[in-house]
Structure formats: structure tokens, C-alpha cells
Amino acid sequence: MTFGEKLKEARKEAGLSQEQFAQMLSVSRSAVAKWESDKGMPDINNLKAMAQLLDISVDYLLDEDKKFSFNETKEAIDLDLLEVTGKCRDKKDAACYSKFSSADAIYPLIRRKKLSKAEWLADFVAGAGIIQGADYLRDASAYYLVETGGKQLLVNVSADFITSRELAGRVDPKKFDFGTYTFRKAPYQLI
């Protein structure tokens, strides 16, 4: 199910019309219609508010392909203590390699925001890559696909934490989508 389908279903289960739901969120009915038809995405504040109003999780709304099993671990890290060695290109690579050194494979990923038509047009007018660049500045984490023991994990390494989530189903390391992002395998591999 897509984000819009999940939102529409949850809104109907709550017994709310689009108009009532829009009023509760302080947005227009057309905004709700746009979200439910997958022609746009709400901002993070609206996502949080709708999840609370509908008694569902933001993760449920955003996980369009049921790729995550929601088995998540998060550990604090100190990148300054890590040394870049072997195939690692930076300290975030070293953090992932250190944590999953016994994995079958570690694929560094390139994350790109999937742009709506309006975002694509704005990006074209403002200069190619402006929206992607702004998204990268907002989240400069590194992402990895780790294969270990027949499982796949999506790993995020930020300046302070390493977070791993088990994928519910297998994805192709070359390219896969999740929510509003496309992940592609980087041109190198750690393991």
C-alpha cells in the first residue's frame, strides 16, 4: 500500500471525512486529498499530528513496501575513535565495518530524494541539484545495506549514532526505494 492509501484507510477507520480531518490538522481539504492521492507529502509536523490523531505510527505511513520489520537497534558511537583502514573511505565507513565486520556483504548506499513534480520544477528553475543538496545538508548521514546470516539490514551512520533496521523482505542492493527516497549501491563495497 502507498502512503496515500494507508492515510485514507486510517482516516476512514477513524470515522473522519477529509474535511473533518483537514480541520483537525489545520490544513485545507485539498491538501488531504492531495496526500491521499499520492500527489504530495505532508511535512514532518503534519505527519506527527496525523499519526497521533489516527493512532498509527509515522513508520507505518511511510513504509510503502513493508520493507522494514521494525527490528531496530541504535548505539552511540564516537567517530573520532575510529581509524580509516582497508576499503573504508571515511570514518562512517569505518563505523559500519567495525560493527558488521563478520557480515557477508556491506554495500555503501547513495540516497536520493524522490522529487514530486512541484519539487522537480522548483529544482529545475533554481538550478539542478538544489533540492537534493538541501536534503543532504539536512541529513548528512551515511547509509549502508548489510547482508548477514540471510538477513538484510539498512544501516544509518550519523555523527553520533549507528542505527540498523532489519528489512522484512529482500531488496536488490543495486537500487531500491523506501518512502520518499531511492537508495543506490555506491561504486565500492566494504565486504
C-alpha positions as CSV (number, residue, x, y, z in Angstrom):
1,M,0.0,0.0,0.0
2,T,1.1,3.5,-0.7
3,F,1.3,6.3,1.8
4,G,-1.9,7.8,0.4
5,E,-3.8,4.5,0.6
6,K,-2.7,4.0,4.2
7,L,-3.7,7.5,5.2
8,K,-7.1,7.3,3.5
9,E,-7.8,3.9,5.1
10,A,-6.8,5.1,8.6
11,R,-8.8,8.3,8.2
12,K,-11.9,6.3,7.3
13,E,-11.4,3.8,10.1
14,A,-11.3,6.8,12.5
15,G,-14.7,7.8,11.0
16,L,-13.5,11.2,9.7
17,S,-14.3,12.9,6.4
18,Q,-11.5,14.6,4.6
19,E,-13.0,18.0,5.7
20,Q,-13.0,17.0,9.4
21,F,-9.5,15.6,9.2
22,A,-8.3,18.7,7.5
23,Q,-9.8,20.9,10.2
24,M,-8.1,18.9,12.9
25,L,-4.8,19.3,11.2
26,S,-5.4,23.0,10.3
27,V,-4.9,22.3,6.6
28,S,-7.1,22.5,3.6
29,R,-9.3,19.6,2.5
30,S,-7.5,19.8,-0.9
31,A,-4.2,19.1,1.0
32,V,-5.6,16.0,2.5
33,A,-7.0,14.9,-0.9
34,K,-3.5,15.5,-2.5
35,W,-1.8,13.4,0.2
36,E,-4.4,10.6,-0.1
37,S,-3.9,10.5,-3.9
38,D,-0.1,10.3,-3.5
39,K,0.4,13.7,-5.3
40,G,2.2,15.2,-2.4
41,M,3.6,14.5,1.1
42,P,2.9,16.3,4.3
43,D,5.7,18.0,6.3
44,I,7.1,16.2,9.4
45,N,4.9,18.2,11.8
46,N,1.7,17.2,9.9
47,L,3.0,13.6,9.7
48,K,3.4,13.5,13.5
49,A,0.0,15.1,14.1
50,M,-1.9,12.8,11.7
51,A,-0.2,9.7,13.3
52,Q,-1.4,10.9,16.7
53,L,-4.9,11.7,15.5
54,L,-5.3,8.4,13.7
55,D,-3.5,6.3,16.4
56,I,-0.9,4.9,13.9
57,S,2.9,5.3,13.6
58,V,4.7,7.5,11.2
59,D,6.8,4.4,10.3
60,Y,3.6,2.6,9.2
61,L,2.6,5.5,7.0
62,L,6.0,5.9,5.3
63,D,6.9,2.2,4.8
64,E,5.1,1.8,1.5
65,D,6.6,-1.6,0.6
66,K,6.7,-3.1,4.0
67,K,10.5,-3.3,3.7
68,F,11.2,-2.8,7.4
69,S,10.4,-5.3,10.0
70,F,10.9,-2.6,12.7
71,N,13.6,-4.6,14.5
72,E,15.8,-1.6,15.2
73,T,19.0,-1.1,17.2
74,K,20.6,2.2,17.9
75,E,24.0,2.6,19.5
76,A,26.0,5.7,20.4
77,I,29.4,6.0,18.5
78,D,32.4,8.2,18.7
79,L,33.7,8.7,15.1
80,D,36.9,10.3,16.5
81,L,38.0,7.0,17.9
82,L,37.7,5.1,14.6
83,E,40.6,4.7,12.1
84,V,40.0,4.6,8.4
85,T,41.6,1.4,7.1
86,G,41.2,-1.2,4.3
87,K,38.4,-0.4,1.9
88,C,36.9,2.2,4.2
89,R,36.8,5.7,2.6
90,D,35.8,7.6,5.8
91,K,35.1,7.3,9.5
92,K,31.4,6.4,8.8
93,D,32.5,3.5,6.6
94,A,34.9,2.5,9.4
95,A,32.0,2.6,11.9
96,C,29.8,0.4,9.8
97,Y,32.7,-2.0,9.0
98,S,33.7,-2.2,12.7
99,K,30.1,-3.0,13.8
100,F,29.4,-5.6,11.0
101,S,32.9,-6.9,10.2
102,S,31.6,-10.5,10.1
103,A,28.8,-9.7,7.6
104,D,28.6,-11.4,4.2
105,A,28.4,-8.1,2.4
106,I,28.4,-4.3,3.2
107,Y,27.2,-2.0,0.4
108,P,27.6,1.7,0.9
109,L,24.5,3.4,-0.4
110,I,23.8,6.7,-2.2
111,R,20.5,8.2,-1.0
112,R,18.4,10.5,-3.3
113,K,15.1,12.2,-2.5
114,K,12.3,11.3,-5.0
115,L,11.1,14.6,-6.1
116,S,7.4,15.4,-6.6
117,K,6.5,17.3,-9.8
118,A,6.5,20.6,-8.0
119,E,9.9,19.9,-6.4
120,W,11.3,18.8,-9.7
121,L,10.1,22.0,-11.4
122,A,11.5,24.1,-8.5
123,D,14.8,22.2,-8.7
124,F,14.9,22.8,-12.5
125,V,14.2,26.6,-12.1
126,A,16.5,27.1,-9.2
127,G,19.3,25.0,-10.5
128,A,19.7,21.3,-10.8
129,G,20.6,19.7,-7.5
130,I,19.5,22.5,-5.2
131,I,16.7,20.4,-3.5
132,Q,19.0,17.3,-3.3
133,G,21.7,19.4,-1.8
134,A,19.4,20.9,0.8
135,D,18.2,17.4,1.7
136,Y,21.8,16.2,2.1
137,L,22.6,19.2,4.4
138,R,19.5,18.3,6.5
139,D,20.7,14.7,6.9
140,A,24.4,14.1,6.2
141,S,24.2,10.5,7.5
142,A,25.8,7.6,5.6
143,Y,23.6,4.6,4.6
144,Y,24.6,1.0,4.1
145,L,22.9,-2.2,3.1
146,V,24.4,-5.0,5.2
147,E,23.8,-8.7,4.4
148,T,24.4,-11.1,7.3
149,G,23.1,-14.5,8.1
150,G,20.5,-14.4,5.4
151,K,19.1,-11.1,6.6
152,Q,19.4,-7.6,5.1
153,L,19.9,-4.5,7.3
154,L,19.6,-0.9,6.4
155,V,22.2,0.9,8.5
156,N,22.4,4.6,9.1
157,V,25.6,6.1,10.5
158,S,25.3,9.7,11.8
159,A,27.8,11.7,13.7
160,D,26.7,10.3,17.0
161,F,24.8,7.0,16.3
162,I,24.7,3.9,14.3
163,T,21.2,2.6,13.7
164,S,20.3,-0.6,12.0
165,R,16.9,-1.8,10.9
166,E,16.2,-5.3,9.6
167,L,14.4,-5.4,6.3
168,A,11.3,-7.6,6.2
169,G,11.9,-8.6,2.6
170,R,14.9,-8.8,0.3
171,V,15.9,-5.8,-1.8
172,D,18.2,-5.5,-4.7
173,P,21.4,-3.8,-3.5
174,K,21.8,-2.0,-6.8
175,K,18.6,0.1,-6.3
176,F,15.6,0.1,-4.1
177,D,13.0,2.7,-2.9
178,F,11.8,3.4,0.6
179,G,9.3,6.2,1.3
180,T,10.4,9.3,-0.4
181,Y,14.0,8.1,-1.1
182,T,15.8,5.9,-3.6
183,F,18.9,4.1,-2.5
184,R,21.6,3.0,-5.0
185,K,24.7,1.0,-4.4
186,A,27.9,3.1,-4.3
187,P,30.7,2.2,-6.7
188,Y,32.6,0.4,-4.0
189,Q,31.9,-2.3,-1.4
190,L,33.3,-2.7,2.2
191,I,33.0,-6.5,2.3
